[in-house]
Amino acid sequence: MPEEKKPEACSSCNGTGQRTCSRCGGTGSDAFVESVICIHCDASGRVECAACGGKGEREKL
């Protein structure tokens, strides 16, 4: 029987499912105009981790 793969914490986001927004650096504001919200992260300063799809875990290889 093949061994079952178990999920492990995503190393890209440390298991949170989110990463710091690269456009605003996590501030939630536009990098050039502070009074304007960042449209990439909707002012949260965080975006879904692309490596795990926001799940926070990936299958162990």
C-alpha positions as CSV (number, residue, x, y, z in Angstrom):
1,M,0.0,0.0,0.0
2,P,1.2,3.5,-0.7
3,E,2.0,5.6,2.3
4,E,-0.5,8.3,3.0
5,K,0.8,11.9,2.6
6,K,0.1,14.1,5.6
7,P,-0.2,17.8,5.4
8,E,2.4,20.0,7.0
9,A,2.5,23.7,7.7
10,C,3.2,25.8,4.7
11,S,6.7,27.1,4.8
12,S,5.9,30.2,2.7
13,C,3.3,31.6,5.2
14,N,4.3,29.7,8.4
15,G,0.9,28.0,8.4
16,T,-1.1,31.2,8.6
17,G,-2.5,31.0,5.0
18,Q,-1.6,34.7,4.6
19,R,1.4,36.7,3.6
20,T,2.3,40.4,4.0
21,C,1.1,42.4,1.0
22,S,4.0,43.2,-1.2
23,R,2.3,46.3,-2.7
24,C,1.9,48.2,0.6
25,G,4.4,46.3,2.8
26,G,1.6,45.4,5.3
27,T,0.5,49.0,6.0
28,G,-2.8,48.7,4.2
29,S,-2.2,52.1,2.6
30,D,-1.0,53.0,-0.9
31,A,2.8,53.2,-1.0
32,F,2.8,56.6,-2.5
33,V,-0.4,58.2,-1.1
34,E,-0.8,57.3,2.6
35,S,-4.4,58.4,2.7
36,V,-5.4,55.9,0.0
37,I,-6.1,52.3,0.9
38,C,-4.2,49.6,-0.9
39,I,-6.5,47.9,-3.5
40,H,-4.3,44.8,-3.6
41,C,-5.1,43.7,0.0
42,D,-8.2,45.9,0.5
43,A,-6.4,47.7,3.3
44,S,-5.8,44.6,5.4
45,G,-2.0,44.5,4.8
46,R,-2.3,40.8,4.2
47,V,-2.9,38.7,1.1
48,E,-3.7,35.0,0.6
49,C,-0.6,32.8,0.4
50,A,-0.2,31.7,-3.2
51,A,1.9,28.6,-2.3
52,C,-0.9,27.0,-0.2
53,G,-4.0,28.8,-1.6
54,G,-4.7,30.3,1.9
55,K,-5.0,26.8,3.6
56,G,-1.9,27.2,5.7
57,E,-0.7,23.7,4.9
58,R,0.6,21.7,2.0
59,E,1.1,18.0,1.4
60,K,4.4,16.8,2.7
61,L,6.6,15.6,-0.2
